[in-house]
């Protein structure tokens, strides 16, 4: 089986490091990280991921703007996008889901829950079953 390829986009380096460390403990995942929407658009040209984990609030291209551009591309139009946000605004959550997000994950998230949650968002058979240990 293939590994689950995740593209994680967040402007905060500490969040990128935490996600990379957590998912790196799970052999099912291969994680690439980007610090901006523009960087993500370039990264998908080289390798289309199975899932994009996208921060909502970023300088330059916001998460929703990046998602729209990804949806406009033939190679990434069908790739599931999960947004990550610290906001608890239910209207925003509904708007993100209405815009095509498969999930909205709240920061801070429980590290031990991240891998199983992401695994449930990708197509069955994409990668082996395993879990991420974490605090």
C-alpha positions in Angstrom: 0.0 0.0 0.0 1.0 3.6 -0.6 1.9 5.9 2.2 -0.5 8.8 2.9 1.0 11.9 1.5 0.1 15.0 3.5 0.9 18.6 2.4 0.7 20.7 5.6 0.6 24.5 5.1 1.0 26.8 8.0 2.9 30.1 8.4 3.9 29.2 12.0 7.1 27.1 12.1 6.3 25.6 15.5 2.9 24.3 14.3 4.6 22.8 11.2 7.3 21.2 13.4 4.7 19.7 15.8 2.6 18.2 12.9 5.6 16.9 11.2 6.9 15.3 14.4 3.5 13.7 15.3 2.8 12.4 11.8 6.4 11.4 11.4 5.9 8.8 14.2 3.4 7.1 12.1 4.8 5.0 9.2 1.6 5.5 7.2 2.3 9.2 6.6 4.7 11.2 4.5 4.5 14.9 5.4 5.7 17.8 3.4 5.4 21.3 4.9 5.0 24.7 3.4 4.9 28.1 5.1 2.6 29.9 2.6 -0.2 29.4 0.2 2.1 30.4 -2.7 4.7 27.8 -1.6 1.9 25.2 -1.5 0.8 25.9 -5.0 4.4 25.3 -6.2 4.7 22.2 -4.1 1.7 20.4 -5.6 3.1 20.9 -9.1 5.9 18.4 -8.1 3.8 15.8 -6.3 0.0 15.7 -5.7 -0.7 14.8 -2.1 -3.5 12.6 -0.8 -4.7 15.3 1.6 -3.9 19.0 2.2 -3.9 20.3 5.8 -4.3 24.1 5.4 -4.2 26.8 8.0 -7.0 29.4 7.6 -5.2 32.6 8.6 -1.9 33.2 6.8 -0.3 36.3 5.4 -0.4 36.7 1.6 -2.7 34.0 0.4 -5.1 33.0 3.1 -6.1 29.3 3.5 -9.5 29.8 1.8 -7.8 31.7 -1.1 -5.2 28.9 -1.4 -8.0 26.3 -1.4 -9.8 28.1 -4.2 -6.7 28.1 -6.3 -6.1 24.4 -5.6 -9.7 23.6 -6.6 -9.1 25.5 -9.9 -6.2 23.2 -10.8 -6.9 19.9 -12.6 -4.2 18.1 -10.6 -5.6 19.1 -7.2 -9.3 19.7 -7.8 -10.3 16.5 -6.1 -7.7 16.4 -3.3 -9.4 16.6 0.1 -8.6 19.8 2.1 -8.9 20.0 5.8 -8.6 23.5 7.4 -6.9 24.1 10.7 -7.9 27.2 12.7 -7.7 28.6 16.2 -11.1 30.4 15.7 -14.2 28.9 17.1 -16.6 30.8 14.8 -19.4 28.4 13.7 -20.3 30.6 10.7 -16.7 30.4 9.5 -16.7 26.7 10.0 -19.9 26.3 8.0 -18.4 28.5 5.2 -15.3 26.4 5.0 -17.3 23.2 4.8 -19.6 24.8 2.2 -16.5 25.8 0.2 -15.5 22.1 0.0 -13.4 21.4 3.1 -13.7 17.8 4.3 -13.0 18.9 7.9 -12.2 21.8 10.1 -9.6 21.0 12.8 -9.4 23.3 15.8 -6.1 24.4 17.3 -4.9 23.3 19.7 -5.5 19.8 18.6 -4.7 16.6 20.6 -1.6 15.1 19.0 -2.7 11.6 19.6 -5.9 12.3 17.7 -4.4 13.9 14.6 -3.2 10.9 12.7 -6.4 8.9 13.1 -8.5 11.9 12.1 -6.4 12.6 9.0 -6.5 8.9 8.0 -10.3 9.0 8.1 -10.3 11.9 5.6 -8.4 10.2 2.8 -9.6 7.5 0.4 -9.7 4.0 1.7 -6.6 1.9 0.9 -4.4 4.9 0.6 -2.1 3.9 3.3 -1.5 1.3 6.1 -3.3 1.4 9.4 -1.3 2.8 12.3 -1.7 5.5 15.0 0.2 8.5 16.1 1.4 8.4 19.7 1.5 11.7 21.4 0.6 13.6 24.6 
